[in-house]
Amino acid sequence: MTGKNRENYNKNYIAYVNSFDPPTQHFKNCFRAFMVGGLICCIGQFFRGLYEHALGLSGDELASAVSITLIFLGTLLTGLGVYDRIGRNAGAGSIVPITGFANSVASPAIEFKTEGLVYGLAAKMFVVAGPIIVYGVLAGTIVGIIYLFL
Amino acid sequence: MQTIFFKNKPRIVATGTVAGPKECAGVVGKYVDKTLTDDMFGESTYEKAECKMLSYAISRAIENAGATEEDVDLLISGDLLNQIISASFAARDFDVPFLGVYGACSTLAEAFALAGALIDGGYAKRIVGATGSHFSSAERQYRYPLELGNTRPPQAQWTVTGAGGAFIADMGVSNSQIALTSATFGRVVDFGITDVNNMGAAMAPAAADTVLRHLRDTGRRAEDYDLILTGDLGALGSRIFKDLVWEKGVDLQKNHVDCGEIIYKVIEDEFQGGSGAGCSAVVFNSYVYDKLKKGELNRVLLAATGALLSTVSSGQGESIPCICHAVSIENV
């Protein structure tokens, strides 16, 4: 549409375009997400066992040590340029675990380093992860308030 | 009348092109002037690399035309980055008057049409029109960080890393047989597509509008052209484009080619093909120009489309306005 008729959006056209959309392969994506996500969890479990038996950690210390290890691995693989390749083929399996969060913080940090350490790297670091933190905290607060009154 | 006719038939004297390794693995590989082995082009940032590619394409076009910088009356260029920095910064390297234009991925056709009009009107003798794009700088501006592990939707296209330019001159100063004969400036068309990953579908109506208008204004039929070359509709967009013109009684099955559709051997995440200002700039100025020069093609309609959105407009839920400019290029 051109000119002032633009408001009359061509609904037929949008429906016609949607009919061309290559279908999202839900089954394939779910399967891959299950495999990759499961594998990441297995790696986490491996470190959990390792730290428990070799270092004698337990409780919160153990959980923190495992999280720190996975965040380190996620960031390292992002820096090596491997994590995005995994992500492309993993459905959402590499996004949901904590390694995905590490990737979403590290990748803009690498990308915007060219604009300087303050206004580039530091300021843009949370450009992807920021919304997750904001709404995560908000949801946590709401659930906490509900829990207080129950 | 949306079409202007160039009575003095400005000539395309020579072209200059450069493209990245992924692009050169495809059909244009044999025809570009320079193949990059590294998409950084020896620079520290992707933006600088894009600027350097554009600068290279411009100086190579001048060199291939056997001219020098002093001969050039005007440089017309643009690119996809905010405030067209690649073009403006590339122009900094040349001691030549500069006209910055923005038509998103239609910039090459816009530059050619303006160059044709200025030369035809006698206001300039020699003009360089060039544009380019870089996958990594475009991703960063329009989408996500490169290393973010997200998935690309199947409608997505891949921004071409490359640049191309042409040296266009008055017929009196060149014996080239390849001429600009007419140009159709497009109207902004918006069919309400809001999906930024489906540029082909957003741009197809603009391409159809301008191509149909061009055929009507010139009284030509689609068969009169050896090739109707769209810029970066991609595989899906090309199909929609052909459907839309078919509805108006024009059959482009035989002679339509889309630069985006042919540039890659789709093996990884390119899906619908190439996109970006560099797409038509590289394909036309290398592959298609070569065919014109050898006489394998005699009449080509370059109809490059552009999606005129920004990250702000799409963030505010606006649909994607698109444009298409068409330039008729012929052996005379």
Interface residues (C-beta under 8 A of the other chain):
Chain A: M1 T2 R6 Y9 N10 K11 Y13 I14 Y16 V17 F20 D21 P22 T24 T78 G79 G81 Y83 D84 R85 I86 G87 R88 A90 G91 A92 S94 I95 G100 N103 S104 A106 S107 P108 I110 E111 F112 T114 V127 V128
Chain B: S44 T45 E47 R140 Y144 P145 L146 E147 L148 G149 N150 T151 R152 P153 P154 Q155 R187 V188 V189 D190 F191 G192 I193 N198 A201 P205 D209 L236 R239 I240 D269 S319
